[in-house]
Amino acid sequence: MTADSSKTLVNVYTTPIEFDAELVKAMLADEGIPSYVEDANGPFPGLSGIPCHVQVAVEHELLARQLIDEHEERHRERVERELANEEEEALNEESLEKELDNESEHD
């Protein structure tokens, strides 16, 4: 897909991080949806603050948005699970330390 076909393109994802835009583009490609990253950071790769827009042909807009939403939801769920696991590990460690302290006080 080229920028020349921009008359039929719509933005489906915007991010200041070009890498994230490229990940979304790859995910869409895996699903058979061609896309284009507009306003990539050009000569300044990795520069935040300049939004990148992932664009698809208007006929792919609804499916692309649905896939992106599902991808972001899975990511949120994974992050929440990881945080919950870290909290549980911290609580278990704290409990073990208290138990060891109590045992050493009784000895």
Secondary structure, 3 states (H helix, E strand, C coil): CCHHHHHHEEEEEEECCHHHHHHHHHHHHHCCCCEEEECCCCCCCCCCCCCEEEEEEHHHHHHHHHHHHHHHHHHHHHHHHHHHHHHHHHHHHHHHHHHHHHHHHHC
